[in-house]
Amino acid sequence: MVWAISLSAVQMSKSLWVKFLLLLFFVSMISLSASLFLREMIIEDFEEYLEGKTEDRIYRIMAAIEGSYEQHSGWNTESLREKAVWAVLLGYKIRIFDSGNKEMINTQSAVESMSPMMKRRIMAVSGYSHENNPSDDREYTSYPLFLGGKSIGQLDIKQVPSDVGQGKETIFLMRSNRFLLYSLFIIGGLSIILGLVFSKKLTDPIQQLTAAAKDISEGHIKRRVFVRGNDEIGRLAEAFNVMAANLEMQESLRKKLTSNIAHELRTPLSAIQGELEGMIDGLIKVDRERLLSLHEENNRLKKIIEGLEELSSAQASALELRRQTFAVKPFLGNIQERFKRMFSDKGVQLELKCENTLAFNADPDKLSQIMINLVMNALKATEKGGTVLIRAGLKGREGFIEVTDTGSGIKKEEMPFVFERFYKTLEGGLGLGLTIAKELAEAHGGRIECQSVYGKGSSFSLYLPLTQQ
């Protein structure tokens, strides 16, 4: 049980779904870390800004006090009281001393000298309280006062210990901390949720493909997967379905091939066996006629085996091609002359259209084998009074030879299988001719295409590249 759980954990840790989830999680953590780093930089800049702002205010208070001294040619109590009240409104408590270190005024005495209504307003705006505040334990900072390069006194100053005086800065810092905390929970939570959803969404099709591939490997070739969207995974699923359909078709053809081979071999073997048993039992007389019959059946077996050997040879012919450049019209003329008698006996006309200057680079023997198969098939499919046309020429960067007949044509449902082994659309033959022709054409780097209308005729086109492959 423990072993099974451990194995399951190992498989889960190696699964693509977990990897996607971890990737999204790490990306989220990096983003949050970047946010934290950015916040620290902002807070540092903000603190520097506050320090600069504090210094500016202190220098403004000092300049105002020194200006008052210059304006009144000495210390003026009323003017100093106004400056002390103004300083507390800026958020600072002050004490002013003359050059003899005598205190001229302080914030508390300045505020106390105001009317009750003004005192309440000043305390409400600045947050200053004349009562002892436990948080007011900071020391005063001293700044010398000068006028014309001469010391005129000293200014002691410190911030008012009040939420009102520092409210905006404190609120900013609190909000930034709160925003970071919310970001941690909200973005982190969303990242986990979205990671679960999207990693599952990404890996589900892959898991389905894996399961389908396993089913096909176990013989369930009808298995297909659902195609979602047109992205890379969707195209992979579509390609998988096409592959599965091709495998199913090939499996069907393989079974049919096996059945056809067995059938083709069984017929002559059964005939030979029957005649031999009859001879052994004395039911059939051993004479020349019976021996010729056995010989004929043996030739049928030999023909089947030679057909299979010929197919194997065609598949390996790419390694054996003996290319040469030759004129096409004389080559096709020889084919026409070779079949002229057979066509004439059946009452079918064989025509040839080809330019005298047309030349191909190919193996003449292999090309002759292709043409014989195509012409023989056209003859079999065409009844008396019909026509078979051999036409050659150029299309783009390819040369072509086309064999067109006015015969029976091929049914639409049979078209995908005309080049398959042992597939026969007409009685007679082994069903290997077009397969061999296709293999030989591909060995040349070319192809064979078929077009047909059932009941009206067919056209087989051989395309060959003009340059040597």
C-alpha positions as CSV (number, residue, x, y, z in Angstrom):
1,M,0.0,0.0,0.0
2,V,2.8,2.4,0.9
3,W,4.7,1.4,-2.2
4,A,1.6,2.1,-4.3
5,I,1.2,5.5,-2.7
6,S,4.9,6.3,-3.2
7,L,4.7,5.3,-6.9
8,S,1.6,7.4,-7.4
9,A,3.3,10.4,-5.8
10,V,6.3,9.9,-8.1
11,Q,4.1,9.7,-11.2
12,M,2.2,12.8,-10.1
13,S,5.5,14.7,-9.5
14,K,6.6,13.8,-13.1
15,S,3.2,14.6,-14.7
16,L,3.0,17.4,-17.1
17,W,0.0,18.8,-15.2
18,V,2.1,19.3,-12.0
19,K,4.9,20.8,-14.1
20,F,2.5,23.4,-15.6
21,L,1.1,24.2,-12.1
22,L,4.6,24.6,-10.6
23,L,5.6,26.8,-13.6
24,L,2.6,29.1,-13.1
25,F,3.2,29.1,-9.3
26,F,6.9,30.1,-9.7
27,V,6.0,32.8,-12.2
28,S,3.5,34.2,-9.7
29,M,6.0,34.2,-7.0
30,I,8.5,36.0,-9.2
31,S,5.9,38.6,-10.0
32,L,5.1,39.1,-6.3
33,S,8.8,39.3,-5.4
34,A,9.2,41.9,-8.1
35,S,6.2,43.8,-6.6
36,L,7.8,43.7,-3.1
37,F,11.1,44.9,-4.5
38,L,9.3,47.7,-6.3
39,R,7.5,48.7,-3.2
40,E,10.7,48.9,-1.2
41,M,12.2,51.2,-3.8
42,I,9.1,53.4,-3.8
43,I,9.1,53.5,0.1
44,E,12.8,54.4,0.0
45,D,12.2,57.2,-2.5
46,F,9.2,58.4,-0.5
47,E,11.2,58.6,2.7
48,E,13.9,60.6,0.9
49,Y,11.2,62.9,-0.4
50,L,9.8,63.3,3.2
51,E,13.3,64.1,4.5
52,G,13.8,66.7,1.8
53,K,10.3,68.1,2.5
54,T,11.1,68.4,6.2
55,E,14.3,70.2,5.6
56,D,12.6,72.6,3.3
57,R,10.0,73.4,5.9
58,I,12.6,73.9,8.6
59,Y,14.6,76.2,6.4
60,R,11.5,78.2,5.6
61,I,10.8,78.6,9.4
62,M,14.4,79.7,10.0
63,A,14.2,82.2,7.1
64,A,10.9,83.6,8.5
65,I,12.4,84.0,12.0
66,E,15.6,85.6,10.6
67,G,13.4,87.9,8.5
68,S,11.4,88.9,11.5
69,Y,14.6,89.8,13.4
70,E,15.8,91.9,10.4
71,Q,12.4,93.6,10.0
72,H,12.1,94.6,13.6
73,S,15.9,95.2,14.2
74,G,15.7,92.7,17.0
75,W,13.4,90.2,18.6
76,N,9.8,91.1,18.5
77,T,7.6,89.0,20.7
78,E,4.4,89.4,18.7
79,S,6.1,88.5,15.5
80,L,7.8,85.5,17.1
81,R,4.4,84.4,18.4
82,E,3.0,84.4,14.9
83,K,6.0,82.5,13.6
84,A,5.6,79.9,16.4
85,V,1.9,79.5,15.5
86,W,2.7,79.2,11.8
87,A,5.3,76.6,12.6
88,V,2.9,74.5,14.6
89,L,0.5,74.6,11.7
90,L,3.3,73.1,9.6
91,G,3.6,70.4,12.2
92,Y,6.6,71.5,14.2
93,K,7.1,72.6,17.9
94,I,9.8,75.2,18.3
95,R,11.8,77.1,20.9
96,I,13.6,80.4,20.0
97,F,16.6,81.6,22.0
98,D,18.6,84.8,21.6
99,S,22.3,85.0,21.3
100,G,22.5,85.0,25.1
101,N,20.7,81.7,25.2
102,K,17.6,83.3,26.7
103,E,14.4,81.7,25.6
104,M,12.3,84.3,23.7
105,I,9.3,82.1,23.0
106,N,8.1,78.5,22.6
107,T,5.1,76.8,20.9
108,Q,3.2,76.3,24.1
109,S,3.3,79.9,25.2
110,A,2.5,81.1,21.7
111,V,-0.6,78.9,21.5
112,E,-1.7,79.7,25.0
113,S,-1.6,83.4,24.1
114,M,-4.3,82.9,21.4
115,S,-8.0,83.3,22.0
116,P,-9.8,80.1,23.0
117,M,-11.5,79.8,19.6
118,M,-8.2,80.3,17.8
119,K,-6.5,77.8,20.1
120,R,-9.1,75.2,19.4
121,R,-8.8,75.7,15.6
122,I,-5.0,75.5,15.8
123,M,-5.0,72.4,17.9
124,A,-7.6,70.8,15.5
125,V,-5.7,71.6,12.4
126,S,-2.2,70.7,13.6
127,G,-3.1,68.0,16.2
128,Y,-1.0,69.9,18.7
129,S,-1.9,69.4,22.4
130,H,-0.4,71.4,25.2
131,E,-0.9,68.4,27.6
132,N,1.9,66.0,28.1
133,N,2.0,63.5,25.3
134,P,3.7,60.1,26.1
135,S,4.8,59.9,22.4
136,D,6.5,63.3,22.6
137,D,9.9,61.9,23.7
138,R,12.0,63.1,20.8
139,E,14.7,65.6,21.4
140,Y,14.7,69.0,19.8
141,T,17.1,69.6,17.0
142,S,19.0,72.9,17.2
143,Y,19.7,75.2,14.3
144,P,21.8,78.4,14.6
145,L,20.2,81.6,13.4
146,F,22.3,84.2,11.5
147,L,21.9,87.6,10.1
148,G,24.6,89.2,8.0
149,G,27.0,86.5,9.0
150,K,26.4,87.3,12.7
151,S,24.8,84.8,15.2
152,I,21.5,86.2,16.4
153,G,20.2,83.1,18.3
154,Q,19.2,79.5,18.1
155,L,16.1,77.6,16.9
156,D,15.1,74.3,18.6
157,I,12.6,72.3,16.5
158,K,10.9,68.9,16.5
159,Q,7.8,67.4,14.8
160,V,4.4,67.5,16.5
161,P,3.7,64.0,17.8
162,S,0.3,63.8,16.2
163,D,-1.6,61.6,13.7
164,V,-2.9,64.7,12.1
165,G,0.5,66.1,11.4
166,Q,1.8,62.9,9.9
167,G,-1.5,61.5,8.6
168,K,-0.9,61.6,4.9
169,E,2.5,60.0,5.1
170,T,1.2,57.3,7.5
171,I,-1.8,56.6,5.4
172,F,0.3,56.2,2.4
173,L,2.6,53.7,4.1
174,M,-0.3,51.8,5.6
175,R,-2.1,51.6,2.3
176,S,1.0,50.4,0.5
177,N,1.5,47.7,3.1
178,R,-2.2,46.8,2.8
179,F,-2.0,46.7,-1.0
180,L,1.0,44.4,-0.8
181,L,-0.7,42.1,1.6
182,Y,-3.9,42.0,-0.6
183,S,-1.7,41.4,-3.6
184,L,-0.1,38.4,-1.9
185,F,-3.3,36.8,-1.1
186,I,-5.4,37.8,-4.1
187,I,-2.8,37.3,-6.8
188,G,-1.3,34.3,-5.1
189,G,-4.7,32.7,-4.7
190,L,-5.7,33.6,-8.3
191,S,-2.4,32.2,-9.5
192,I,-3.0,28.9,-7.8
193,I,-6.6,28.7,-9.0
194,L,-5.8,29.7,-12.5
195,G,-2.8,27.4,-12.5
196,L,-5.0,24.5,-11.5
197,V,-7.6,25.4,-14.2
198,F,-5.3,26.1,-17.1
199,S,-2.8,23.4,-16.4
200,K,-5.7,20.9,-16.3
201,K,-7.1,22.4,-19.5
202,L,-3.7,22.1,-21.2
203,T,-2.9,18.6,-20.0
204,D,-6.4,17.0,-20.5
205,P,-6.1,16.8,-24.3
206,I,-2.6,15.4,-24.0
207,Q,-3.8,12.8,-21.5
208,Q,-6.6,11.9,-23.9
209,L,-4.1,11.6,-26.7
210,T,-1.9,9.3,-24.5
211,A,-4.9,7.1,-23.6
212,A,-5.9,7.0,-27.3
213,A,-2.4,6.1,-28.4
214,K,-2.3,3.3,-25.8
215,D,-5.7,2.0,-27.0
216,I,-4.5,1.9,-30.6
217,S,-1.3,0.1,-29.6
218,E,-3.5,-2.5,-28.0
219,G,-5.4,-3.0,-31.2
220,H,-8.4,-0.6,-30.7
221,I,-7.7,1.2,-34.0
222,K,-11.2,2.8,-34.2
223,R,-10.3,5.1,-31.2
224,R,-10.3,8.8,-31.9
225,V,-9.9,12.0,-29.9
226,F,-12.0,15.1,-29.8
227,V,-10.4,18.1,-31.5
228,R,-10.6,21.3,-29.5
229,G,-9.7,24.6,-31.2
230,N,-7.1,25.3,-33.8
231,D,-4.0,25.6,-31.6
232,E,-0.9,23.3,-31.6
233,I,-2.7,20.7,-29.4
234,G,-5.8,20.9,-31.6
235,R,-3.7,20.3,-34.7
236,L,-1.9,17.5,-32.9
237,A,-5.2,15.9,-32.1
238,E,-6.3,16.3,-35.8
239,A,-3.1,14.8,-37.0
240,F,-3.6,11.9,-34.5
241,N,-7.1,11.2,-35.9
242,V,-5.8,11.2,-39.5
243,M,-3.0,8.8,-38.4
244,A,-5.5,6.6,-36.7
245,A,-7.8,6.6,-39.8
246,N,-4.8,5.7,-42.0
247,L,-3.8,2.9,-39.6
248,E,-7.4,1.6,-39.7
249,M,-7.4,1.7,-43.4
250,Q,-4.0,0.0,-43.6
251,E,-5.2,-2.6,-41.2
252,S,-8.2,-3.3,-43.3
253,L,-6.0,-3.4,-46.4
254,R,-3.6,-5.8,-44.7
255,K,-6.5,-8.1,-43.8
256,K,-7.7,-7.9,-47.3
257,L,-4.2,-8.4,-48.7
258,T,-3.8,-11.6,-46.6
259,S,-7.2,-12.8,-47.7
260,N,-6.4,-12.1,-51.4
261,I,-3.0,-13.8,-51.2
262,A,-4.6,-16.8,-49.5
263,H,-7.4,-16.9,-52.2
264,E,-4.9,-16.5,-55.1
265,L,-2.8,-19.3,-53.8
266,R,-5.6,-21.5,-52.7
267,T,-7.2,-21.8,-56.1
268,P,-4.2,-23.3,-58.0
269,L,-3.1,-25.4,-55.0
270,S,-6.6,-26.8,-54.6
271,A,-6.7,-27.7,-58.3
272,I,-3.3,-29.3,-58.2
273,Q,-4.2,-31.2,-55.0
274,G,-7.5,-32.4,-56.4
275,E,-6.0,-33.7,-59.6
276,L,-3.1,-35.4,-57.8
277,E,-5.4,-37.2,-55.4
278,G,-7.6,-38.3,-58.3
279,M,-4.5,-39.7,-60.0
280,I,-3.4,-41.4,-56.8
281,D,-6.8,-43.0,-56.3
282,G,-6.9,-44.0,-60.0
283,L,-9.9,-41.9,-60.7
284,I,-8.1,-39.7,-63.1
285,K,-6.0,-41.0,-65.9
286,V,-2.3,-39.9,-65.9
287,D,-1.9,-38.6,-69.5
288,R,-0.5,-35.6,-71.3
289,E,-3.8,-33.6,-70.9
290,R,-3.8,-34.0,-67.1
291,L,-0.1,-33.2,-66.9
292,L,-0.6,-30.0,-68.9
293,S,-3.4,-29.0,-66.6
294,L,-1.1,-29.5,-63.6
295,H,1.6,-27.5,-65.4
296,E,-0.9,-24.7,-66.0
297,E,-1.8,-24.5,-62.4
298,N,1.8,-24.6,-61.4
299,N,2.4,-21.6,-63.7
300,R,-0.4,-19.8,-62.0
301,L,1.4,-20.3,-58.7
302,K,4.7,-19.2,-60.2
303,K,3.0,-16.1,-61.6
304,I,1.7,-15.1,-58.2
305,I,5.1,-15.6,-56.6
306,E,6.8,-13.7,-59.4
307,G,4.2,-10.9,-58.9
308,L,5.2,-10.6,-55.3
309,E,8.9,-10.7,-56.1
310,E,8.3,-8.0,-58.8
311,L,6.5,-5.8,-56.2
312,S,9.5,-6.2,-53.7
313,S,11.9,-5.4,-56.6
314,A,9.9,-2.3,-57.4
315,Q,10.0,-1.2,-53.8
316,A,13.8,-1.5,-53.8
317,S,14.3,-0.1,-57.3
318,A,15.3,3.3,-56.1
319,L,18.7,1.7,-55.4
320,E,18.9,0.1,-58.8
321,L,17.7,2.8,-61.2
322,R,19.8,3.2,-64.3
323,R,18.9,6.6,-65.5
324,Q,19.6,7.9,-68.9
325,T,18.2,10.7,-71.1
326,F,16.2,9.4,-74.0
327,A,13.6,10.7,-76.5
328,V,10.1,10.0,-75.3
329,K,8.3,9.6,-78.7
330,P,10.3,6.6,-80.0
331,F,10.1,5.0,-76.6
332,L,6.2,5.3,-76.5
333,G,6.1,4.3,-80.2
334,N,7.7,1.0,-79.3
335,I,5.1,0.5,-76.6
336,Q,2.4,1.3,-79.1
337,E,3.8,-1.1,-81.6
338,R,4.1,-3.9,-79.0
339,F,0.4,-3.7,-78.1
340,K,-0.9,-2.9,-81.6
341,R,-1.9,-6.5,-82.4
342,M,-3.7,-7.0,-79.0
343,F,-5.7,-3.8,-79.4
344,S,-6.5,-4.6,-83.0
345,D,-7.8,-8.1,-82.1
346,K,-10.2,-6.5,-79.4
347,G,-11.3,-3.7,-81.7
348,V,-9.9,-0.9,-79.6
349,Q,-8.0,2.0,-81.1
350,L,-4.6,2.9,-79.6
351,E,-3.4,6.5,-80.2
352,L,-0.2,8.4,-79.4
353,K,0.4,12.1,-79.1
354,C,3.9,13.3,-78.3
355,E,6.3,16.0,-79.5
356,N,9.4,14.8,-81.3
357,T,11.7,16.9,-79.1
358,L,10.4,15.7,-75.7
359,A,13.1,13.9,-73.7
360,F,13.1,12.4,-70.1
361,N,15.8,11.4,-67.8
362,A,14.7,8.0,-66.3
363,D,15.4,4.3,-66.3
364,P,13.8,3.1,-69.6
365,D,13.3,-0.5,-68.4
366,K,11.4,0.6,-65.2
367,L,9.5,3.2,-67.2
368,S,8.6,0.5,-69.8
369,Q,7.2,-1.6,-66.9
370,I,5.0,1.2,-65.7
371,M,3.7,1.9,-69.2
372,I,2.9,-1.8,-69.8
373,N,0.9,-2.0,-66.6
374,L,-1.1,1.2,-67.5
375,V,-1.7,0.2,-71.1
376,M,-2.8,-3.3,-70.2
377,N,-5.2,-2.0,-67.6
378,A,-6.6,0.4,-70.2
379,L,-7.1,-2.4,-72.7
380,K,-8.9,-4.6,-70.1
381,A,-11.3,-1.8,-69.1
382,T,-12.1,-0.7,-72.7
383,E,-14.7,-2.6,-74.8
384,K,-14.7,-3.0,-78.6
385,G,-15.0,0.4,-80.4
386,G,-13.3,2.3,-77.6
387,T,-10.1,4.3,-77.7
388,V,-7.0,4.5,-75.5
389,L,-4.8,7.6,-75.9
390,I,-1.2,7.8,-74.8
391,R,-0.2,11.5,-74.5
392,A,3.1,12.9,-73.2
393,G,4.3,16.5,-72.6
394,L,5.4,19.0,-70.0
395,K,3.6,20.6,-67.1
396,G,5.7,23.2,-65.2
397,R,8.9,21.5,-64.0
398,E,7.6,18.0,-64.6
399,G,7.2,15.7,-67.6
400,F,4.1,13.6,-67.8
401,I,2.7,10.5,-69.7
402,E,-1.0,10.1,-69.6
403,V,-3.0,7.0,-70.5
404,T,-6.7,7.8,-71.1
405,D,-9.3,5.2,-71.9
406,T,-13.0,5.3,-72.7
407,G,-13.7,2.1,-70.8
408,S,-15.8,1.2,-67.8
409,G,-14.3,3.6,-65.3
410,I,-13.8,3.1,-61.6
411,K,-16.4,3.6,-58.8
412,K,-15.9,6.6,-56.5
413,E,-15.7,4.4,-53.4
414,E,-13.0,2.3,-55.0
415,M,-10.7,5.2,-56.0
416,P,-8.7,5.4,-52.7
417,F,-7.7,1.8,-53.1
418,V,-6.7,1.4,-56.8
419,F,-3.0,1.5,-56.0
420,E,-3.2,-1.0,-53.0
421,R,-1.7,-4.5,-53.3
422,F,-4.1,-7.2,-54.6
423,Y,-6.9,-4.7,-55.0
424,K,-8.7,-5.5,-58.3
425,T,-11.4,-3.4,-59.9
426,L,-11.6,-5.8,-62.9
427,E,-11.6,-9.6,-63.0
428,G,-8.4,-11.3,-63.8
429,G,-4.8,-10.4,-62.9
430,L,-3.3,-10.3,-59.4
431,G,-4.1,-6.7,-58.5
432,L,-0.4,-5.8,-58.3
433,G,0.1,-3.9,-61.6
434,L,-0.8,-0.4,-60.4
435,T,1.0,-1.0,-57.0
436,I,4.2,-1.8,-58.9
437,A,3.7,1.2,-61.2
438,K,3.3,3.5,-58.2
439,E,6.4,2.1,-56.5
440,L,8.5,2.5,-59.6
441,A,7.2,6.1,-60.2
442,E,8.1,7.1,-56.6
443,A,11.5,5.5,-57.1
444,H,12.0,8.0,-59.9
445,G,10.9,10.9,-57.5
446,G,7.6,11.1,-59.4
447,R,4.0,10.0,-58.8
448,I,0.9,8.6,-60.5
449,E,-2.5,10.2,-60.3
450,C,-5.8,8.7,-61.3
451,Q,-9.0,10.4,-62.4
452,S,-12.1,8.4,-63.4
453,V,-15.8,8.7,-64.1
454,Y,-17.6,5.4,-63.6
455,G,-19.1,4.2,-66.9
456,K,-17.1,6.8,-69.0
457,G,-13.5,5.9,-68.6
458,S,-10.3,6.6,-66.6
459,S,-7.1,8.6,-66.9
460,F,-3.8,7.6,-65.3
461,S,-1.1,10.3,-65.3
462,L,2.6,9.5,-64.6
463,Y,4.6,12.6,-63.5
464,L,8.4,12.7,-63.5
465,P,10.8,15.4,-62.5
466,L,12.7,16.9,-65.4
467,T,16.0,17.0,-63.4
468,Q,17.7,13.9,-62.1
469,Q,16.9,13.2,-58.5
